[in-house]
Amino acid sequence: MSTCNNSMFKHWLKNTLNKILQKESLLETLECLSEEITQKYPNIKIWFTRKYGKRLSYITGNGREHFLPPVKIDISKNYSAFIENLSVVPEKEAEILVSLFKVVLGLYDAE
Protein backbone atom coordinates (compact mmCIF):
# COMPACT_ATOMS: atom_id res chain seq x y z
CA MET A 1 0.00 0.00 0.00
CA SER A 2 1.45 3.36 -0.95
CA THR A 3 2.02 6.07 1.63
CA CYS A 4 -0.61 8.26 -0.03
CA ASN A 5 -3.28 5.56 0.12
CA ASN A 6 -2.28 4.68 3.68
CA SER A 7 -2.61 8.33 4.71
CA MET A 8 -5.98 8.65 2.97
CA PHE A 9 -7.26 5.49 4.64
CA LYS A 10 -6.10 6.71 8.06
CA HIS A 11 -7.89 10.01 7.49
CA TRP A 12 -11.08 8.20 6.43
CA LEU A 13 -10.84 5.85 9.43
CA LYS A 14 -10.38 8.73 11.87
CA ASN A 15 -13.41 10.58 10.47
CA THR A 16 -15.50 7.41 10.48
CA LEU A 17 -14.57 6.62 14.08
CA ASN A 18 -15.56 10.15 15.12
CA LYS A 19 -18.96 9.74 13.44
CA ILE A 20 -19.78 6.30 14.80
CA LEU A 21 -18.71 7.14 18.34
CA GLN A 22 -21.42 9.81 18.40
CA LYS A 23 -24.19 7.28 17.75
CA GLU A 24 -26.44 6.13 20.59
CA SER A 25 -27.30 2.59 19.57
CA LEU A 26 -25.78 -0.39 17.81
CA LEU A 27 -28.30 0.00 14.98
CA GLU A 28 -27.41 3.67 14.41
CA THR A 29 -23.71 2.82 14.58
CA LEU A 30 -23.96 0.00 12.04
CA GLU A 31 -26.11 2.17 9.75
CA CYS A 32 -23.51 4.93 9.87
CA LEU A 33 -20.63 2.50 9.42
CA SER A 34 -22.19 0.77 6.40
CA GLU A 35 -22.90 4.16 4.83
CA GLU A 36 -19.34 5.36 5.39
CA ILE A 37 -17.88 2.14 3.99
CA THR A 38 -19.98 2.24 0.82
CA GLN A 39 -19.08 5.89 0.29
CA LYS A 40 -15.40 4.98 0.46
CA TYR A 41 -15.85 1.82 -1.62
CA PRO A 42 -18.84 2.52 -3.90
CA ASN A 43 -18.53 -0.81 -5.72
CA ILE A 44 -19.40 -2.95 -2.70
CA LYS A 45 -22.56 -3.84 -0.85
CA ILE A 46 -22.40 -4.51 2.87
CA TRP A 47 -24.98 -5.70 5.38
CA PHE A 48 -24.96 -6.83 8.97
CA THR A 49 -26.92 -9.72 10.47
CA ARG A 50 -27.67 -11.12 13.89
CA LYS A 51 -28.03 -14.84 14.52
CA TYR A 52 -31.14 -16.14 16.28
CA GLY A 53 -30.71 -19.88 16.62
CA LYS A 54 -29.94 -21.01 13.08
CA ARG A 55 -31.59 -18.00 11.46
CA LEU A 56 -29.70 -14.88 10.35
CA SER A 57 -31.72 -11.70 10.70
CA TYR A 58 -30.87 -8.60 8.65
CA ILE A 59 -29.97 -5.57 10.79
CA THR A 60 -28.90 -2.90 8.31
CA GLY A 61 -26.71 -2.34 5.31
CA ASN A 62 -25.88 -0.16 2.37
CA GLY A 63 -24.69 -0.29 -1.21
CA ARG A 64 -25.81 -1.27 -4.65
CA GLU A 65 -26.57 -4.86 -5.61
CA HIS A 66 -23.82 -6.45 -7.69
CA PHE A 67 -25.24 -9.98 -7.90
CA LEU A 68 -21.94 -11.41 -6.74
CA PRO A 69 -21.58 -14.05 -4.03
CA PRO A 70 -21.03 -12.21 -0.76
CA VAL A 71 -18.18 -12.93 1.60
CA LYS A 72 -19.47 -13.77 5.08
CA ILE A 73 -17.41 -12.35 7.93
CA ASP A 74 -18.19 -13.73 11.37
CA ILE A 75 -17.68 -10.79 13.70
CA SER A 76 -18.74 -12.55 16.87
CA LYS A 77 -20.76 -15.55 18.01
CA ASN A 78 -24.04 -13.90 16.98
CA TYR A 79 -23.13 -11.18 14.47
CA SER A 80 -21.90 -11.34 10.89
CA ALA A 81 -21.21 -8.97 8.03
CA PHE A 82 -21.72 -9.84 4.39
CA ILE A 83 -19.84 -7.97 1.69
CA GLU A 84 -20.36 -8.25 -2.05
CA ASN A 85 -17.33 -7.44 -4.22
CA LEU A 86 -14.89 -7.40 -1.29
CA SER A 87 -12.05 -7.88 -3.77
CA VAL A 88 -12.10 -4.11 -4.52
CA VAL A 89 -10.99 -3.39 -0.93
CA PRO A 90 -7.23 -3.69 -0.38
CA GLU A 91 -6.46 -6.68 1.84
CA LYS A 92 -4.92 -4.68 4.71
CA GLU A 93 -7.87 -2.26 4.73
CA ALA A 94 -10.31 -5.19 4.76
CA GLU A 95 -8.51 -6.61 7.81
CA ILE A 96 -8.80 -3.25 9.57
CA LEU A 97 -12.50 -3.05 8.72
CA VAL A 98 -13.10 -6.47 10.30
CA SER A 99 -11.28 -5.26 13.42
CA LEU A 100 -13.45 -2.15 13.40
CA PHE A 101 -16.60 -4.31 13.26
CA LYS A 102 -15.39 -6.17 16.35
CA VAL A 103 -14.65 -2.92 18.19
CA VAL A 104 -18.14 -1.62 17.41
CA LEU A 105 -19.78 -4.75 18.80
CA GLY A 106 -17.56 -4.53 21.87
CA LEU A 107 -18.77 -0.99 22.54
CA TYR A 108 -22.33 -2.28 22.80
CA ASP A 109 -21.49 -5.53 24.59
CA ALA A 110 -22.89 -7.45 21.65
CA GLU A 111 -21.68 -11.05 21.44
ZAMARGU-4260 file (C-alpha; in steps of 0.2 Angstrom, whole numbers, plus 5000, padded with zeros to 4 digits):
<rodrens>
0) 5000/5000/5000 | 5007/5017/4995 | 5010/5030/5008 | 4997/5041/5000 | 4984/5028/5001
5) 4989/5023/5018 | 4987/5042/5024 | 4970/5043/5015 | 4964/5027/5023 | 4969/5034/5040
10) 4961/5050/5037 | 4945/5041/5032 | 4946/5029/5047 | 4948/5044/5059 | 4933/5053/5052
15) 4922/5037/5052 | 4927/5033/5070 | 4922/5051/5076 | 4905/5049/5067 | 4901/5031/5074
20) 4906/5036/5092 | 4893/5049/5092 | 4879/5036/5089 | 4868/5031/5103 | 4864/5013/5098
25) 4871/4998/5089 | 4859/5000/5075 | 4863/5018/5072 | 4881/5014/5073 | 4880/5000/5060
30) 4869/5011/5049 | 4882/5025/5049 | 4897/5012/5047 | 4889/5004/5032 | 4885/5021/5024
35) 4903/5027/5027 | 4911/5011/5020 | 4900/5011/5004 | 4905/5029/5001 | 4923/5025/5002
40) 4921/5009/4992 | 4906/5013/4980 | 4907/4996/4971 | 4903/4985/4987 | 4887/4981/4996
45) 4888/4977/5014 | 4875/4972/5027 | 4875/4966/5045 | 4865/4951/5052 | 4862/4944/5069
50) 4860/4926/5073 | 4844/4919/5081 | 4846/4901/5083 | 4850/4895/5065 | 4842/4910/5057
55) 4852/4926/5052 | 4841/4942/5053 | 4846/4957/5043 | 4850/4972/5054 | 4856/4985/5042
60) 4866/4988/5027 | 4871/4999/5012 | 4877/4999/4994 | 4871/4994/4977 | 4867/4976/4972
65) 4881/4968/4962 | 4874/4950/4961 | 4890/4943/4966 | 4892/4930/4980 | 4895/4939/4996
70) 4909/4935/5008 | 4903/4931/5025 | 4913/4938/5040 | 4909/4931/5057 | 4912/4946/5068
75) 4906/4937/5084 | 4896/4922/5090 | 4880/4930/5085 | 4884/4944/5072 | 4891/4943/5054
80) 4894/4955/5040 | 4891/4951/5022 | 4901/4960/5008 | 4898/4959/4990 | 4913/4963/4979
85) 4926/4963/4994 | 4940/4961/4981 | 4939/4979/4977 | 4945/4983/4995 | 4964/4982/4998
90) 4968/4967/5009 | 4975/4977/5024 | 4961/4989/5024 | 4948/4974/5024 | 4957/4967/5039
95) 4956/4984/5048 | 4937/4985/5044 | 4935/4968/5051 | 4944/4974/5067 | 4933/4989/5067
100) 4917/4978/5066 | 4923/4969/5082 | 4927/4985/5091 | 4909/4992/5087 | 4901/4976/5094
105) 4912/4977/5109 | 4906/4995/5113 | 4888/4989/5114 | 4893/4972/5123 | 4886/4963/5108
110) 4892/4945/5107
</rodrens>
